[in-house]
Amino acid sequence: MAEIKTKVTDANVNDFIQDFANTEQKRADSFELIKIMREETGWEPKMCGPTMIGFGTYHYESTRSSQKGDWFQVGFSPRKAAISLYVYSGGEDQKDLLKDLGKYKMGKACIYINKLSHINEEVLRKIIRSTLEFISKEYT
C-alpha cells in the first residue's frame, strides 16, 4: 500500500497564506476562514502537505480499498483558481444546507468558492459542525 503523501508539517500557516494566496482578497478570506474554523473546531490550524490547512485529525480506514491513514477533520486551501473548502461529508443534512450556502461549485469531496463573501457564513458553520459530528460518530 502506498504511503499517504499529505501529512501535517511544521510549516507556518500565516507565512504560507502570505506567500501562496495570489490576491489580497484570497489572503483576507484565508485569515477569516482560519478564524471561523478555529471557532467551530477549537483547534489550531496546521499545514497539511504543502498547500492545505487543516484543523483536527482523525484516523480512517477505507471500506472500498486498503487505504488508511490520518487526515484533518476540516480544512481549506487558497488555490489559484478558487478556495477549496474541505468541510463536506456528504450527509443528507448537508445536501439540504448546500441549497442555502450561496455561490459555489462542488467537487468530489470539496466545495470551491471564489470569495468568502459569496457564501453564507452561518451555513458554512453549520456544514463544519455537521462534518465534525459525522467524523465523531464514524471514526472515533
Phi, psi and omega in degrees: 000135180288144178282140180289131184277334183274104181231159176297136178238173177268006182301149181280122182297315181297318177298318178302312181299315180300321183275325191264320181295124191272000175220158177298323178299316180294324176295313180298315179297322180296315179293327176290321177297322176299315179300312181298311184291325176296316180296319183282330184259330186082005182252155175277149179288146177226144174287133178239108188068193185279345189223006181241144178248123184238159179231124180072169176218160171209157178259131180235156171224120183292138176275347182260344180214184179269011182288138175207160180166191178251142183216159177284154182282315172219159180183187179200169174215128179276069184290165185299313184285323183194166173274126178266123178256121178259077185226004191252126178252353173086011179290160180302321180297326179288325178299321177293320180296326181302330180300331183254006184290322183120214185270115181203169170236148183257130171262191180294317182224016179215165180248129179257130175231150175274321180217146178298328180292348179278351181237162180275115184299320182294323177294319176302315179299320178295320178296317178301311180299320179297319178295317178299319178295317179300311181297319179300318180286320187276330192235359180236000000 
